[in-house]
Each structure stands twice: as structure tokens, then as C-alpha cells.
């Protein structure tokens, strides 16, 4: 009997979900059928951003221990451009054999699909989500010239001055903009969006008071918060940040939909064999839960990834696409 692609995909995910439970006590390499030899040659890990950025650093942090565990080289291949779209499209069209993977992120697999027309790939249909590598808290910060000391005062202050305060992001339709648009929809405030090309100009803009607030990754502004150059009002994190114990989470402030961390993960082309996805998932979890990786992530301000099956990873992405898709429509977000 010939099965439809949809049925094949469903069967693959059902097999994978069952396999992850049934083989929980087996080593990663034991999860493939006897006689299979994956991996038997180097694996290419595509980073769809330039070297040195947060996604690239995460890829290289995992590549060495994963290489040792799998017994083959992991070759990091930077293919930047179009906010992560060029490298992601390359992997979406690659052979689905487990030898070409991509480091996925909210930019390439969430923001871009929602705002960029003719992207060339679907973040769900064209990939097999494998595992989360880490999460990064987001933080709402203001320039010290803004006379507010907490979230409630900030909302009241901006609401009384519609359009008068500027906020920045790494570009039109970027996650930095989408997070603030969600904040604005939830609270009724209205700022003026100032997009920049990439993230390097954001810090200069807010430190110089060219823009007055920002809601983006904590790691990029932590040192300036600690130096008193920026004021943190709320964090998007499961719990309060140890370095900022007096700053509440958005959930504590009654804004659970804003309490979303950024994530970085690994994905393979759609139709990659389920046994390969399972092996990679288990291997990445072994690396992620090692004491060395836990300490490395902690030192870099990254939240260690929780256990999340490939099916759960895909559901999280689907849920966020729906959430932010609604934001894009209601706020009329347009690409540059």
C-alpha cells in the first residue's frame, strides 16, 4: 500500500516518540538497527550566521564533545545571510541522511518564516527538530534617563506618552521587535521602533539614549545592567536570574505570555530516518547533561536545556509560530 507523505511523516514521528521511550536505557549508538553504520563519516553542522555570534558559539560549544561521542568529526560550516535564511534553506534542501544539520534559532525558524515572503523553506514541514541546545533569558531594559523603577511605572509612563519613546531591534521583523510588539499589545503602550542592521548597533543606541528601551537577550546587556548604565525591569526566564535577584520575571508580573526564553537547537532535513534523529537526540542530551557542559552554559548565562523530545520541540515551535503569527498580524509587522 502506498502511503501519503503526511502519513509517512506521522508514522516517522510516532516511531520516534516510541523509540525514545523504549530505548531510554540504551547507549545512543545502540539505538540503530544492527548493521547500520551511522555515522561513518564527518557530519556538517551548518550555522546560518557569521562566526562569533551567539548561535555560532553555541554550535562550536557542542561540536567537539558531540564529535567525541559519535566518533566522527563535526564540521561547523558558517553560511550567513538574510537573518539565517540562506543557511537554513541550504539544509532544508540537503540530502536527508543525517550528515547535514543546521543550528536552528528563533531568527531563522520563527521570525523569518513569519515576516519574510518567499522564504524558500517551512520551519516545520522542511525539518526534523532534534534537540534544544540551550535557552537564553530575555530582559526589558530602559535607559537611566527614563524615570521609572519598576514594570508598572514603565507601563504607566510610556502609556502617557504614546510614540515618544523609541525601542530598538536587530531589524524589522526580528525577534527583538516581535517581543516588544507583544509587550505593547499586552499592555496598551506604544513606542517607536528603530531597526538596526544586526545586533552590534543596539547597545550603542540604548547606551547613548538614541532609544529608550529594549526587550532582547540578557547576555548582550548584562554587563551594562551591572554597571548601572541600563536599568532592568523584568526578565523572561523560568526563575529570577541569580545575578539580578531583585528583577522579577514577566510571569511574576502577570505577563506569562512574555515569559518566553530565546532558544537554540539542532535540526535535520525533513524525512531524515527516525533512527538517526533518535541517535542524535540522545547523543545531544548526553552532552547537554554532562557536568562540563552544564558549567560552560552557566558561565555564559545560558539556561541548560530541559529534556524535550523531537516531537515536543516541534510542538513548541508550532505554538510559538501561532503566538507570534498573531502578533505580526495585529501589529502589522512588515519586513524591511
Number of C-alpha atoms within 10 A of each C-alpha: 3 6 9 9 10 10 11 13 17 12 14 17 17 13 14 21 17 11 16 20 10 11 14 11 10 11 13 22 21 11 20 16 9 8 6 11 10 16 18 12 12 15 19 18 23 25 30 29 24 15 16 10 11 14 21 19 13 20 23 18 15 16 21 15 20 21 16 12 15 20 13 16 17 23 16 19 20 16 17 17 13 15 19 22 22 20 23 36 20 18 26 25 15 16 15 19 17 23 20 23 28 27 28 30 21 20 22 23 23 23 24 21 21 25 20 15 10 7 15 16 19 14 25 16 14 19 26 27 26 27 31 26 26 19 20 24 24 27 27 23 23 26 23 18 11 16 11 18 13 14 18 12 13 18 17 14 16 19 18 12 12 13 14 13 18 17 25 28 26 20 19 21 24 24 22 23 25 22 21 25 25 20 20 18 13 12 14 13 20 22 21 14 19 17 20 16 12 12 17 11 14 24 16 12 18 23 18 12 16 16 22 23 27 26 25 29 19 24 15 17 23 18 12 14 18 13 10 12 17 23 24 29 21 25 30 28 23 14 15 18 17 9 11 14 9 12 20 20 24 25 18 14 14 10 14 12 13 21 22 19 20 21 19 21 22 23 30 30 26 21 19 18 16 21 22 24 24 25 24 24 24 23 20 23 21 16 21 24 15 11 9 11 17 16 14 13 20 11 10 11 20 21 20 19 20 14 14 15 21 22 17 15 17 20 14 13 18 14 11 16 20 14 13 19 19 14 21 20 12 12 14 10 18 13 12 9
